[in-house]
Amino acid sequence: MERSGRRTTSRWGVAVVASTAAVAVALPATAAEAASGPSGVAAKGAFLLDSGADRTLWSKDADTRRQMASTTKIMTAVTVLDTRGVDLNKKVTIKQSYRDYVTRNGASTADLRAGDVMTVRQLLYGLMLPSGCDAAYALADTFGTGSTEAARTKSFIGKMNKTAADLGLKNTKYDSFDGISQAGNNYTTPRDSAKLARHALTNGTFATVVKATATRQKAANVNRTYYWDNTNKLLGSYKGAIGIKTGTGTAAGPCLVFAAQRGKRTVVGVILNDPANRYPDAAKMLDWAFDTKTTVKLRQLPPSAQKD
C-alpha cells in the first residue's frame, strides 16, 4: 500500500461526538464573574462563550477586527456543510492546480495527489486536521459556481460571506477560502468567531471531524492512504477538549478556536494573535470557565505533521 509522501497526519481518530455538543447547563452571570476572568491571557483578542446558554463568560477586545489565518477554514467547512442537500460521499478528483497553489504560497497541506479521488467528507478531514489549503481549494472549486476555477473559488468566498451575514457576524469578512489573504480583507472578531464555532458544533459531521486527533483516509481510485494528524495540540491534552481549529499567519499571529465539554456543559473559546502562549492560555481560560485546575502536557505531533 502506497502512503502519501508527506505523512501530514496519522491514524483514524475514532471521534463520536453528538450533534448536541452545544448543550450546556449554566448559571446566570454574576457581577463578580463579569468583572473577573482568567488572568494573564496574552492574546490580543479572546472570548469565552457558554455554548448551550449562548452566554458570554469573559472577553478581551471582543469586537476588535483581526485577521484569523487558517481559522478561516471553520467557515469553509460550515459553508460546505450548510449547503442544501450536501452529499458528503460526492467524489472529487484532485487537480494539479490545488498542489501548485500550496507550493506557490508555502501553505499547510494535506499533500493531496493529483488524480486521486476523494469524497467531500474526506476533504473535510484534510481541511480541518492538517489544515490543508489544497483541501480547501478542492472544496471551494467543487461547491462554487462558474466556468473557471477562479470564478468558482470567488463564488465560494461569496457564499462564505453570505453565511457570515446570515449568522449575524457583523465584523467578519472573507477574501479567502483558507485564510491566505492577499489584500488583508480576511478578518473576524473574537465574538464573531465564537458565534460561528457554536453554530458549527451543532453539525454532527463537523463536531466529529474536529474532535479527531488523527485520521486515516484512503483514496477511492488508487491504493494510497493519507495519514493526517490534527494540528490542534489541545486535543488529547486538555480533559474534555472537542476541537476546533488552529491558525497562524504573519499578520494574524497564532490563533486558536477551541471548545471543551465537562459533563453537560460546553464552553467555546477564541484566541486571536497570541504570540507564544495560545495553548496554555486556552487551558487557563477553560479552567476559569469550568472553575477547575488542569495540568496540561501538550500532545506532541510527529515531526512530519503540519504546523499551523
Solvent accessible surface area in square Angstrom, and as a share of the most:
residue,aa,sasa,rsa
1,M,146,0.65
2,E,92,0.41
3,R,143,0.52
4,S,9,0.06
5,G,65,0.63
6,R,115,0.42
7,R,66,0.24
8,T,0,0.00
9,T,0,0.00
10,S,0,0.00
11,R,120,0.44
12,W,124,0.43
13,G,11,0.11
14,V,121,0.70
15,A,9,0.07
16,V,131,0.75
17,V,17,0.10
18,A,65,0.50
19,S,56,0.36
20,T,80,0.46
21,A,2,0.01
22,A,13,0.10
23,V,75,0.43
24,A,20,0.15
25,V,102,0.59
26,A,31,0.24
27,L,146,0.73
28,P,109,0.69
29,A,52,0.40
30,T,80,0.47
31,A,92,0.71
32,A,75,0.59
33,E,48,0.22
34,A,77,0.59
35,A,93,0.72
36,S,58,0.37
37,G,20,0.19
38,P,11,0.07
39,S,90,0.58
40,G,65,0.63
41,V,12,0.07
42,A,46,0.36
43,A,0,0.00
44,K,98,0.41
45,G,0,0.00
46,A,0,0.00
47,F,4,0.02
48,L,0,0.00
49,L,9,0.05
50,D,0,0.00
51,S,0,0.00
52,G,29,0.28
53,A,51,0.40
54,D,83,0.43
55,R,44,0.16
56,T,58,0.34
57,L,8,0.04
58,W,38,0.13
59,S,43,0.28
60,K,69,0.29
61,D,76,0.39
62,A,10,0.08
63,D,74,0.38
64,T,56,0.33
65,R,129,0.47
66,R,53,0.19
67,Q,51,0.23
68,M,6,0.02
69,A,9,0.07
70,S,11,0.07
71,T,4,0.03
72,T,0,0.00
73,K,0,0.00
74,I,1,0.01
75,M,0,0.00
76,T,0,0.00
77,A,1,0.01
78,V,3,0.02
79,T,8,0.05
80,V,0,0.00
81,L,16,0.08
82,D,73,0.38
83,T,51,0.30
84,R,237,0.87
85,G,74,0.71
86,V,41,0.23
87,D,78,0.40
88,L,25,0.13
89,N,95,0.49
90,K,90,0.38
91,K,127,0.54
92,V,10,0.06
93,T,76,0.44
94,I,3,0.01
95,K,75,0.32
96,Q,94,0.42
97,S,35,0.23
98,Y,3,0.01
99,R,71,0.26
100,D,60,0.31
101,Y,25,0.10
102,V,15,0.09
103,T,112,0.65
104,R,166,0.61
105,N,52,0.27
106,G,72,0.69
107,A,17,0.13
108,S,20,0.13
109,T,6,0.04
110,A,0,0.00
111,D,8,0.04
112,L,0,0.00
113,R,56,0.20
114,A,45,0.35
115,G,38,0.36
116,D,2,0.01
117,V,25,0.14
118,M,0,0.00
119,T,23,0.13
120,V,0,0.00
121,R,94,0.34
122,Q,23,0.10
123,L,0,0.00
124,L,2,0.01
125,Y,7,0.03
126,G,0,0.00
127,L,0,0.00
128,M,2,0.01
129,L,0,0.00
130,P,0,0.00
131,S,0,0.00
132,G,0,0.00
133,C,3,0.02
134,D,1,0.00
135,A,0,0.00
136,A,0,0.00
137,Y,26,0.10
138,A,0,0.00
139,L,0,0.00
140,A,0,0.00
141,D,7,0.04
142,T,39,0.22
143,F,25,0.10
144,G,7,0.07
145,T,90,0.52
146,G,44,0.43
147,S,106,0.68
148,T,72,0.42
149,E,41,0.19
150,A,76,0.59
151,A,41,0.32
152,R,50,0.18
153,T,15,0.09
154,K,156,0.66
155,S,30,0.20
156,F,0,0.00
157,I,30,0.15
158,G,40,0.38
159,K,77,0.32
160,M,0,0.00
161,N,46,0.23
162,K,131,0.55
163,T,20,0.12
164,A,3,0.02
165,A,73,0.57
166,D,102,0.53
167,L,45,0.22
168,G,27,0.26
169,L,7,0.03
170,K,176,0.75
171,N,39,0.20
172,T,16,0.09
173,K,87,0.37
174,Y,5,0.02
175,D,45,0.23
176,S,6,0.04
177,F,16,0.07
178,D,1,0.01
179,G,14,0.13
180,I,50,0.25
181,S,29,0.19
182,Q,151,0.67
183,A,76,0.59
184,G,29,0.28
185,N,64,0.33
186,N,1,0.01
187,Y,41,0.16
188,T,3,0.02
189,T,0,0.00
190,P,0,0.00
191,R,90,0.33
192,D,8,0.04
193,S,7,0.05
194,A,0,0.00
195,K,81,0.34
196,L,8,0.04
197,A,0,0.00
198,R,67,0.25
199,H,58,0.26
200,A,2,0.02
201,L,0,0.00
202,T,69,0.40
203,N,46,0.23
204,G,26,0.25
205,T,28,0.16
206,F,2,0.01
207,A,0,0.00
208,T,37,0.22
209,V,4,0.03
210,V,0,0.00
211,K,70,0.30
212,A,2,0.01
213,T,47,0.28
214,A,9,0.07
215,T,0,0.00
216,R,118,0.43
217,Q,17,0.07
218,K,95,0.40
219,A,2,0.01
220,A,60,0.46
221,N,77,0.40
222,V,54,0.31
223,N,83,0.42
224,R,26,0.09
225,T,2,0.01
226,Y,0,0.00
227,Y,11,0.04
228,W,0,0.00
229,D,4,0.02
230,N,2,0.01
231,T,4,0.02
232,N,1,0.00
233,K,54,0.23
234,L,0,0.00
235,L,2,0.01
236,G,68,0.65
237,S,17,0.11
238,Y,5,0.02
239,K,146,0.62
240,G,28,0.27
241,A,11,0.08
242,I,6,0.03
243,G,0,0.00
244,I,1,0.00
245,K,2,0.01
246,T,1,0.00
247,G,0,0.00
248,T,67,0.39
249,G,28,0.27
250,T,151,0.88
251,A,68,0.53
252,A,5,0.03
253,G,11,0.10
254,P,29,0.18
255,C,0,0.00
256,L,0,0.00
257,V,0,0.00
258,F,0,0.00
259,A,0,0.00
260,A,0,0.00
261,Q,57,0.25
262,R,51,0.19
263,G,74,0.71
264,K,149,0.63
265,R,46,0.17
266,T,0,0.00
267,V,0,0.00
268,V,0,0.00
269,G,0,0.00
270,V,0,0.00
271,I,0,0.00
272,L,0,0.00
273,N,24,0.13
274,D,0,0.00
275,P,88,0.56
276,A,86,0.67
277,N,61,0.31
278,R,33,0.12
279,Y,18,0.07
280,P,72,0.46
281,D,3,0.02
282,A,0,0.00
283,A,9,0.07
284,K,78,0.33
285,M,0,0.00
286,L,0,0.00
287,D,14,0.07
288,W,64,0.22
289,A,11,0.09
290,F,27,0.11
291,D,134,0.69
292,T,56,0.32
293,K,181,0.76
294,T,28,0.16
295,T,132,0.77
296,V,45,0.26
297,K,179,0.76
298,L,50,0.25
299,R,50,0.18
300,Q,141,0.63
301,L,25,0.12
302,P,37,0.23
303,P,135,0.85
304,S,46,0.30
305,A,6,0.05
306,Q,20,0.09
307,K,126,0.53
308,D,17,0.09
